[in-house]
Amino acid sequence: MRKITALLFLASFLFLTTEIKAQATPEKGQKAIGLMVGEPTGISFKSWMGSKNAFDLGVAWSIDETDAISIHGDYL
């Protein structure tokens, strides 16, 4: 139990003392790929259309007993 407590303390200390830099403003044409974890599970693709607008596409599938597929697109 002491090892777990020590590891949690160390992880918390490192998390709180690590410098996190903000990402620069995205530019037109930048693209990114991501994961969707949970139910449904899948992948997503994001393309920036400018510094404030983006389009996001996602494809996901069910990991439980149903054979379901989810497809979505969002204008952000």
N, C-alpha and C positions, 0 to 999 in steps of 0.2 A: 504494500500500500504506500509505503514511503517513496518507492521509486516512481510510482505513478504521480504522486503529489509533486515530487521534485521535477519530473518531466513537464507537467502542466505549468508549474511555476516558471521554468526555463522558457517554455514556448510562449507564455504570456509576456515575459520580460522581453524576449527577442521581438515579438510582434509590436509591443508598445514603444520600443526604442529604435526600431528600424525606420529610416527615412523613406517615405513614399513620395515619389515625384508624380505630379499630374501629367497626363498625356497632352501633347500639343493638340491644338484645334485640328480636326480632321480636314483633309483637302478633298476636292472633287476627284473622283476616281479611285479613292482608297477602298480596299476591300478587306473583309475579315470573315473567317469561318469560326463557328462556335458549336458547342454541344448543348443539347437540352437533356437534362437528367431528371428522371422521375417517371411519371406515367402520363403521357407517352414519352418515350425516349427517342431522340433523333439528332439531326444536325441542322444548323442554320447558316445562312449566308447573308452578309450585310454589305451593301455598296453605298458609299457616300455620294450624294448628288451635289453637294456644296458643303459649306461649313456648318449648316444647321439642319439640312435635310438628308434623309437616307431612305433606302428601300431595303426591306428585310424579307427574305424567303426562308421557309422552314419545311422540312419533311420529317415526320416522326411516325413511329410504329408502336403498337401496344406490346408490352412484355408480359401481360397476363394471358389468360386463356382465350381471349377474343383475338381475332386476326384483323385488327383495325389499323388503318393508316390515316394520318392527319397531314394535310398540306395547307400552309397558310402563307400569306403575303401581307406585309404591313408597310405603309408609308409613314415614316417617322419624321 
